[in-house]
Amino acid sequence: MDRRVRASTGSARSFDKLRMSGSIADSQTPARAERVEARGQSPLQLAIVLPTLNERANLRPLVDRLAAALEGIAWEAIIVDDDSPDGTAEEARAISREDLRVRVIHRIGRRGLASAAIEGMCATAAPVVAVMDADHQHDPALLPGMFAAVESGEYDMAVASRFTEGASTEAWNQPGREKASGLANRLARKVTGVQLSDPMSGYFMLRADTLRADAHRLSGVGFKILLDILATVERPLRVKEFPLAFAARAEGESKLDRTIVFEFLVGLYDKWLGRFIPTRFALFGTIGAAGVGVHMAVLATMLRLFGTGFLAAQTTAAVVAMTFNFVLNNWLTYADKRLSGFTAIARGWAKFGLTCSVGLLANVGVAEVLVERGFHAYPAAVAGIIVGSVWNYALSSRFVWGRY
């Protein structure tokens, strides 16, 4: 008999002896025993997904509030952290070592609330999943009622609403953001046909199989995953709204920056038109078109107002337009891969300039070949612009905001 077979057989026999003697059963790791004890020896019922960015100080108080609110329910919290520089992921690991109901997904090189929520909801075995913020603006006391509504089978989803009867945003004390949210909600209702008081809520619960059935169709773009789900699931969902007293942020910084309205519009575009023209390419092309306007404005200013020679004016205009394109693309198009810090931005700017020069050569080369083959100059120029844009987009995505 082959030596490897004998060794394998011996291992199997040893395993059987241990199993029959009860040694393995008795020692099925202290961690498992602690986990069963932590969950009250009940099957997992609910997972709370917490997308985080710089929320270190908020985590322990929030876990305490979850434990108090969910007594009698077997739950787990999944903290999905986008590589926070304040050490949120490390703090989550420390909490997890003390409380096995807490898990962490540490994401490297990708960002975004919607994609974080999707990843967290797909990472649990719980039959019901909830998404909420970790900044204490969402009250965990609503979770048992929301869970009961979904668990009963009468509703497919429960949503904590800032605008339904009985809700309040007084503690939020952000009238500007409140108006913006109201406007976004009205637009969302018109576009999606979903008649909820707060389709832009970031606090909701649904059955996990409902989410997983359409997870591959979710765009994951932007920050409002609820809107994404409501616009994607084809069958009408039975939704119950719960009035939310929207609180002020406890610690840390908001995960929503100045691109909040922009990302909302991008999310709608991706949902309805992204299948025809990829969203990121559409943004890249739009910014490129705006860059042409910047180029022409700078060129005209230098030629007419300052009397600069054409070569110097053209060079300056090209550098200004390229910088304009780089800044907007870094802030908007590649928000999930945004470069930060002087060194990273300077290096990215230099790479972007190099890729644009290669795209320019492709632009001119294609146009020249088409003209030589009898095409009219303007259609040939348009073809060159398209080829150059695609080339710039591909190279930029790969070498400026991507990885080798």
Secondary structure as UniProt FT lines:
FT   HELIX           3..21
FT   HELIX           23..26
FT   HELIX           30..38
FT   TURN            39..41
FT   STRAND          46..52
FT   HELIX           56..69
FT   TURN            70..72
FT   STRAND          75..81
FT   TURN            85..86
FT   HELIX           88..98
FT   TURN            100..101
FT   STRAND          102..106
FT   HELIX           113..121
FT   TURN            122..123
FT   STRAND          128..131
FT   HELIX           140..142
FT   HELIX           143..151
FT   TURN            152..153
FT   STRAND          157..161
FT   TURN            165..166
FT   TURN            170..172
FT   HELIX           175..192
FT   TURN            199..200
FT   STRAND          204..207
FT   HELIX           208..213
FT   HELIX           215..217
FT   HELIX           225..232
FT   STRAND          239..243
FT   TURN            258..259
FT   HELIX           260..272
FT   TURN            273..276
FT   HELIX           279..304
FT   HELIX           310..328
FT   HELIX           329..333
FT   HELIX           335..337
FT   HELIX           342..372
FT   TURN            373..374
FT   HELIX           377..395
FT   HELIX           396..400
//
